Every structure is written in C-alpha cells, then in structure tokens.
Amino acid sequence: MFQKILCVGLNCFDIIQICNSYPIEDSEQRSIEYRMQRGGNASNSSTVLSLLGSTCEFMGTLSKKTFWEFIQKDFEKYCIDISGCKIYYESQFPVSTIIINSQNGSRTIVHSNKDLPELDYEHFKNIDLTNYSWIHFEGRNVSEVSKMMLSVNDYKNVSELPITVSVELEKRKESLCLAALADIVFVGKEFSKNYNWDGMKTTLIEMRKHVKPRPFLKL
C-alpha cells in the first residue's frame, strides 16, 4: 500500500521583517526586506521533507477565515496533503511577527493565537495508519499528543507495521514525557536551556534517561 510521511502540529501565518538592527522601543524603523510565508514547526517540517522528495501530509487545525487562501495555495505549491486537517470556520489563524536583525542574525518572534484550538486525539484517531511509514509529532498540547503517540505505538505492536514515530521537543518543558514514546527525538536549544543542560553533549547524556532503550554509544 502507498505510504507517506505525516507531520502533526502547528500551522500559522508568518510576517517576517529583516532589519539593519533590532528596533528601539517606541521608535519607527524601516525594514530592508519583508516577506509573508506559511509557518509553524510541523508545517515547515512537511515542506522540507517534500522538497527532499518525500510524499507528505500535514495534520493540524486550520481556519477558513483570514489567510486561508494563502495557506492553502502554499501547501498545494509543495504538494502537501491537508485533507485530514480539522477545519474551523469562525476561529482566526495564528500569526507570528518575526524580526530578524541582519547584523547578528538574531530572531525575535511575537506569536498570537487568538482562538484557534489545538488538534485533539478525537480527530487524530480516525486516520488510517496503514497510509504512513513515518509520523512526526510537534511536542505541544502534550496531553493530547501523548494519546496520539500511544495509539500509534499500540497499533504498531498489534499490526507489526514498521511505522517510525518521531517527536520534536522545542520549548515546552512538560513535553519531555513524549520522548519515551518516540523512536526518534529532536531536541531544540531552548528546550535544553529549560533544564539547564549546558551544550549538546550534556543534552545527549541527559536525554538517555528519558528515551527508549538504545544500544550504548560512546559520547
């Protein structure tokens, strides 16, 4: 049966302003460049995987209000399936305003999510898992995502289908519990800082305590 990669998580609308320097509060400053694009970690992951030649699907919540046409066309541009998304007709799309300082590359993000709900397990449980060889989860909405990951693992144990389960731990400290449910764990710098893990080596050593047992590798 035909299989693809499913990315589960956030989609939002990004407004990116590139500036010569970070703006001073209560000042007016021109940017040297700006662009608008589809954002959100899981949404971006599906784009990268599609560009690398994989057949991808994104699952999250979408709004039919402002920015819908832009977002829909951008998914289509990268041949990413969004047919399994949960659609809301009254909620607003999340928006991120991103200020990039061209002098040092710093990135400041102001994120707003007025009322678009997170994806829940009740919606996720209806998918046909035989369609996927890899399911990647964004480590947010932890209580619901843990149910999703557990359901995939339970299905794997019964069916013996080789579905790879991965999770991204970016910021939320409480998402650490998801690591034990994944075959592959991606750990962000900000997540490590939450636990005061100093550097990559320390993070790898500490994460060993929380992931599935693996053959020992010398660091």
C-alpha positions as CSV (number, residue, x, y, z in Angstrom):
1,M,0.0,0.0,0.0
2,F,1.2,3.5,-0.8
3,Q,2.8,5.2,2.3
4,K,3.8,8.7,3.1
5,I,5.1,10.9,6.0
6,L,2.6,12.6,8.3
7,C,3.6,15.8,10.2
8,V,1.3,16.6,13.2
9,G,1.3,20.1,14.8
10,L,1.0,23.8,14.2
11,N,0.5,25.8,11.1
12,C,0.5,29.6,11.3
13,F,0.9,32.7,9.1
14,D,4.3,34.4,9.4
15,I,5.2,38.0,8.7
16,I,9.0,38.4,8.5
17,Q,10.8,41.8,8.8
18,I,14.5,41.9,8.2
19,C,16.1,45.0,9.8
20,N,19.5,46.6,9.9
21,S,19.3,46.5,13.7
22,Y,16.8,45.5,16.4
23,P,14.2,48.3,16.8
24,I,14.4,50.6,19.7
25,E,11.2,50.7,21.7
26,D,8.7,53.4,20.7
27,S,10.6,54.2,17.5
28,E,10.0,54.0,13.8
29,Q,12.4,51.9,11.6
30,R,12.3,50.8,8.1
31,S,13.0,47.1,7.3
32,I,15.4,46.2,4.5
33,E,13.2,43.3,3.4
34,Y,10.0,41.6,4.3
35,R,8.1,38.5,3.3
36,M,5.0,36.6,4.2
37,Q,5.0,32.8,4.4
38,R,3.4,29.7,5.9
39,G,5.0,28.8,9.3
40,G,4.7,26.5,12.2
41,N,7.2,23.8,13.1
42,A,5.3,20.8,11.8
43,S,4.1,22.7,8.7
44,N,7.7,23.7,8.0
45,S,8.9,20.1,8.5
46,S,6.4,18.9,5.9
47,T,7.8,21.4,3.4
48,V,11.4,20.4,4.0
49,L,10.6,16.7,3.6
50,S,8.6,17.4,0.4
51,L,11.5,19.3,-1.1
52,L,13.7,16.3,-0.3
53,G,11.4,14.2,-2.4
54,S,9.1,12.6,0.2
55,T,5.3,12.4,-0.2
56,C,4.0,14.3,2.8
57,E,0.8,15.2,4.7
58,F,0.2,17.8,7.3
59,M,-2.3,17.4,10.1
60,G,-3.3,20.2,12.4
61,T,-6.1,22.8,12.8
62,L,-6.8,25.3,10.0
63,S,-9.1,28.3,9.8
64,K,-11.2,29.2,6.8
65,K,-11.1,32.9,7.7
66,T,-8.2,35.4,7.0
67,F,-5.1,33.9,5.3
68,W,-6.9,30.6,4.3
69,E,-6.4,31.1,0.6
70,F,-2.7,32.0,1.0
71,I,-2.1,29.0,3.3
72,Q,-4.0,26.5,1.1
73,K,-2.2,27.6,-2.1
74,D,1.2,27.3,-0.3
75,F,0.5,23.7,0.8
76,E,-0.5,22.9,-2.8
77,K,2.7,24.5,-4.1
78,Y,4.7,21.9,-2.2
79,C,2.3,19.0,-2.9
80,I,1.5,18.6,0.8
81,D,-1.8,16.9,1.5
82,I,-4.0,18.7,4.1
83,S,-7.2,16.7,3.6
84,G,-7.0,15.3,7.1
85,C,-6.8,18.7,8.9
86,K,-9.6,19.8,11.3
87,I,-11.2,23.0,9.8
88,Y,-12.6,25.8,11.9
89,Y,-14.8,28.5,10.3
90,E,-15.0,31.1,13.0
91,S,-11.6,31.0,14.6
92,Q,-8.6,33.1,13.4
93,F,-5.3,31.8,12.1
94,P,-2.3,32.1,14.5
95,V,0.1,34.8,13.3
96,S,3.8,35.2,14.1
97,T,5.6,38.5,13.5
98,I,9.3,37.8,13.2
99,I,12.0,40.5,13.4
100,I,15.4,39.4,12.1
101,N,18.5,41.5,12.9
102,S,20.7,41.4,9.8
103,Q,23.8,42.4,11.9
104,N,23.9,39.3,14.1
105,G,21.1,37.0,12.8
106,S,19.0,37.2,16.0
107,R,15.4,36.3,15.5
108,T,12.7,37.8,17.7
109,I,9.2,36.2,17.4
110,V,5.9,37.7,18.6
111,H,3.3,35.0,18.3
112,S,-0.5,35.4,18.6
113,N,-3.1,32.7,18.6
114,K,-6.4,34.3,19.4
115,D,-8.8,31.4,19.4
116,L,-7.8,28.5,17.1
117,P,-7.9,25.3,19.1
118,E,-5.1,22.7,19.1
119,L,-5.6,19.4,17.3
120,D,-7.1,16.8,19.6
121,Y,-6.9,13.0,19.8
122,E,-10.6,12.5,18.9
123,H,-9.8,13.9,15.5
124,F,-6.5,12.1,15.1
125,K,-7.8,8.7,16.0
126,N,-9.9,8.5,12.8
127,I,-6.9,8.3,10.4
128,D,-5.8,5.1,8.6
129,L,-2.4,4.4,10.0
130,T,-1.6,2.0,7.1
131,N,-1.1,5.1,4.9
132,Y,2.1,6.1,6.7
133,S,5.7,5.0,7.1
134,W,6.6,7.8,9.4
135,I,4.6,10.0,11.7
136,H,6.3,13.1,13.2
137,F,4.7,15.0,16.1
138,E,5.4,18.5,17.3
139,G,5.8,18.5,21.1
140,R,2.9,20.7,22.0
141,N,-0.6,20.1,23.5
142,V,1.1,17.4,25.5
143,S,-1.9,15.6,26.9
144,E,-3.5,15.1,23.5
145,V,-0.2,14.4,21.6
146,S,0.7,11.7,24.2
147,K,-2.6,9.9,23.4
148,M,-1.9,10.2,19.7
149,M,1.6,8.7,20.1
150,L,0.4,5.9,22.4
151,S,-2.3,5.0,19.9
152,V,0.3,4.7,17.1
153,N,2.6,2.6,19.2
154,D,-0.3,0.3,20.2
155,Y,-1.2,-0.1,16.6
156,K,2.5,-0.9,15.7
157,N,2.6,-3.6,18.4
158,V,-0.5,-5.3,17.1
159,S,0.0,-4.9,13.4
160,E,3.8,-5.1,13.4
161,L,3.9,-2.4,10.7
162,P,7.2,-0.5,10.7
163,I,5.9,3.0,11.3
164,T,8.6,5.4,12.6
165,V,7.4,7.7,15.3
166,S,9.3,10.9,16.0
167,V,8.8,14.0,18.2
168,E,10.3,17.5,18.3
169,L,10.9,18.9,21.8
170,E,11.4,22.6,21.1
171,K,10.4,24.8,24.1
172,R,7.8,23.3,26.4
173,K,9.5,21.7,29.5
174,E,6.4,19.5,30.1
175,S,6.9,17.8,26.7
176,L,9.8,15.7,28.0
177,C,7.5,12.8,28.7
178,L,6.9,12.4,25.0
179,A,10.5,11.3,24.4
180,A,9.8,7.8,25.8
181,L,7.0,7.3,23.2
182,A,9.2,8.1,20.1
183,D,11.7,6.2,18.0
184,I,13.5,9.5,17.1
185,V,13.6,12.6,19.3
186,F,14.6,16.1,18.0
187,V,15.7,18.4,20.8
188,G,15.8,22.2,20.5
189,K,18.3,24.5,22.1
190,E,15.6,26.3,24.1
191,F,14.3,23.1,25.4
192,S,17.7,22.1,26.7
193,K,18.0,25.5,28.4
194,N,14.8,24.8,30.3
195,Y,16.7,22.0,32.1
196,N,20.0,23.9,32.3
197,W,21.7,21.3,30.1
198,D,24.9,23.0,29.0
199,G,25.6,22.1,25.4
200,M,24.9,19.3,23.0
201,K,26.9,16.6,24.9
202,T,25.2,17.2,28.2
203,T,21.8,17.2,26.5
204,L,22.5,13.8,24.8
205,I,23.6,12.3,28.2
206,E,20.6,13.6,30.0
207,M,18.1,12.6,27.2
208,R,19.3,9.0,27.5
209,K,17.4,8.8,30.8
210,H,14.1,9.7,29.0
211,V,14.2,7.9,25.7
212,K,13.5,4.3,24.6
213,P,16.5,2.0,25.4
214,R,19.1,2.0,22.7
215,P,22.4,0.2,22.2
216,F,25.1,2.1,24.1
217,L,27.0,4.7,22.1
218,K,30.2,6.3,23.5
219,L,30.0,10.1,23.5
